[in-house]
Amino acid sequence: MIAGQSDEHFAQNTLFSRRRARRRPQPQGQYRLPDWVWGLAIGVLVLVAAGGYFVIGGIGGGGGGGCNEALPELPGPKNVTAEGFQTEDDALAETLRYLSQGDIDNTFASFYGDVHAFTHNVDPAVREVDEELAKTLCELVIELENEYDPPPPQQRSLARMAASTTALREHLRDIAEALGFPRPGD
């Protein structure tokens, strides 16, 4: 005991002492699970809950779960006409030309403007005519947006970016025909 302190004060501070607490006697017939078992059980429950959230929410890349609705509208061209599809086709040709030259900055500038806005804004009109064409358009646009996301330049695959851009261009040509317009590029 420290000089000047009472026994009462000393008793209050034993809460933080380093002495081990005496084990309490267990009632007969009961078994106490070790702490690691409880930790493991809680961990499994958290993993199951998180997995269920991803499966139910469609977040886990479950085949275009995000493409059941139209792409959000963007500011830019909204004219769903033969001229609009031709302008789009020409702009994607320019994007492909920049890709073939390895000019990433102009590729991005070319795509993320009227081209990108048109792909989003044409989606609702396509859904009215053919839901599957619209879902494929949505998936291709999302794939291209992911390809164009800026990872470090040495990790970009220009060939993969060009293939995605070409697939989108061909699909937009198919959509123009499905909507009754002449096929762009012909």
C-alpha positions in Angstrom: 0.0 0.0 0.0 1.2 3.5 -0.8 1.6 5.9 2.0 -1.4 8.2 2.3 -3.9 5.9 0.5 -6.6 4.0 2.2 -7.4 0.3 1.8 -10.6 1.3 0.0 -8.6 3.1 -2.8 -6.3 0.1 -3.1 -9.3 -2.2 -3.6 -10.6 -0.1 -6.5 -7.4 -0.3 -8.4 -7.1 -4.1 -8.4 -9.4 -4.0 -11.5 -6.3 -3.1 -13.6 -3.8 -5.4 -11.8 -1.8 -7.9 -13.7 -2.8 -10.8 -11.5 -5.0 -13.4 -13.2 -8.5 -13.8 -12.1 -9.3 -17.0 -10.3 -11.3 -19.4 -12.5 -14.9 -19.6 -11.5 -16.2 -23.1 -10.9 -18.4 -24.3 -13.8 -21.8 -25.8 -12.9 -21.8 -29.6 -13.4 -22.9 -30.8 -16.8 -22.0 -27.7 -18.8 -19.1 -27.3 -21.2 -17.5 -24.0 -22.1 -16.4 -23.5 -25.7 -13.0 -22.1 -26.2 -12.8 -18.5 -27.4 -11.2 -19.5 -30.7 -14.3 -21.6 -31.5 -16.5 -18.6 -30.9 -14.3 -16.4 -33.1 -14.3 -18.9 -35.9 -18.1 -19.1 -35.7 -18.5 -15.4 -35.8 -16.1 -15.1 -38.8 -18.0 -17.7 -40.7 -21.3 -15.9 -40.1 -19.8 -12.6 -41.3 -18.6 -14.3 -44.5 -22.0 -15.9 -45.1 -23.8 -12.6 -44.6 -21.4 -10.8 -46.9 -21.7 -13.5 -49.6 -25.5 -13.4 -49.3 -25.4 -9.6 -49.8 -23.4 -9.9 -52.9 -25.5 -12.7 -54.4 -28.8 -11.2 -53.6 -27.7 -7.7 -54.6 -26.3 -8.9 -57.9 -23.0 -7.1 -57.2 -20.7 -10.1 -57.8 -20.7 -9.8 -61.6 -23.6 -12.2 -62.0 -24.1 -11.7 -65.8 -25.1 -8.1 -66.3 -27.3 -7.6 -63.2 -26.7 -3.9 -63.6 -27.9 -3.9 -67.2 -31.5 -4.7 -66.4 -32.2 -1.0 -66.3 -31.3 1.6 -69.0 -27.9 3.3 -68.7 -28.2 6.7 -67.0 -28.7 9.6 -69.4 -25.7 11.9 -70.0 -25.6 15.4 -71.3 -24.9 15.3 -75.0 -26.5 14.0 -78.2 -30.0 12.5 -77.7 -31.1 12.3 -81.4 -31.8 8.7 -82.2 -31.7 9.2 -86.0 -29.8 7.7 -88.9 -27.5 10.8 -88.8 -26.9 10.3 -85.1 -25.8 6.7 -85.6 -23.6 7.7 -88.6 -21.9 10.5 -86.5 -21.4 7.9 -83.7 -19.9 5.4 -86.2 -17.5 8.1 -87.5 -16.5 9.1 -84.0 -15.8 5.5 -83.0 -13.6 5.2 -86.2 -11.6 8.2 -84.9 -11.3 6.5 -81.5 -10.0 3.4 -83.1 -7.5 5.4 -85.2 -6.1 7.0 -82.1 -5.9 3.6 -80.4 -4.0 2.2 -83.4 -1.5 5.0 -83.0 -1.1 4.4 -79.3 -2.4 7.8 -78.5 -4.2 7.2 -75.2 -5.0 10.8 -74.4 -6.8 11.5 -77.7 -8.5 8.1 -77.4 -10.0 9.1 -74.1 -10.9 12.5 -75.4 -12.6 11.0 -78.4 -14.6 8.4 -76.5 -15.5 10.4 -73.4 -17.5 13.1 -75.1 -20.4 12.8 -77.5 -19.6 9.1 -78.3 -20.0 8.1 -74.6 -23.1 10.3 -74.2 -24.8 8.8 -77.3 -24.2 5.2 -76.1 -26.0 6.1 -72.8 -28.8 8.2 -74.4 -29.7 5.7 -77.1 -30.3 2.9 -74.6 -33.9 3.7 -73.7 -35.0 3.9 -77.3 -33.3 0.5 -78.0 -35.1 -1.1 -74.9 -38.4 -0.2 -76.4 -37.6 -2.2 -79.5 -35.4 -5.0 -78.3 -34.5 -5.6 -74.6 -31.6 -8.0 -75.4 -30.0 -5.6 -77.8 -30.1 -2.9 -75.1 -28.7 -5.2 -72.4 -25.8 -6.1 -74.8 -25.2 -2.4 -75.5 -25.1 -1.7 -71.7 -22.7 -4.6 -71.1 -20.4 -3.4 -74.0 -20.5 0.2 -72.7 -19.6 -0.9 -69.2 -16.8 -3.2 -70.5 -15.4 -0.3 -72.5 -15.6 2.1 -69.6 -13.7 -0.5 -67.5 -11.1 -0.8 -70.3 -10.7 2.9 -70.5 -10.4 3.4 -66.7 -7.0 4.8 -66.1 -4.7 2.0 -64.8 -1.0 2.6 -65.1 -0.1 3.0 -68.8 2.1 -0.1 -68.9 -0.8 -2.3 -67.8 -3.2 -1.2 -70.6 -3.8 -3.5 -73.4 -4.4 -1.4 -76.6 -5.4 -4.5 -78.4 -8.1 -5.3 -75.8 -9.3 -1.7 -75.9 -9.5 -1.8 -79.7 -11.4 -5.1 -79.6 -13.9 -3.7 -77.1 -14.3 -0.5 -79.2 -14.8 -2.5 -82.4 -17.4 -4.7 -80.7 -19.3 -1.6 -79.5 -19.2 -0.1 -83.0 -20.5 -3.2 -84.6 -23.2 -3.5 -82.1 -24.3 0.1 -82.6 -24.5 -0.7 -86.3 -26.8 -3.6 -85.6 -28.9 -1.4 -83.3 -29.3 1.2 -86.1 -30.6 -1.6 -88.4 -33.0 -2.9 -85.7 -34.4 0.6 -85.3 -35.0 0.8 -89.1 -32.1 3.0 -90.0 -29.5 2.3 -92.7 -26.4 0.5 -91.3 -23.7 3.1 -90.6 -20.5 2.6 -92.5 -22.1 1.0 -95.5 
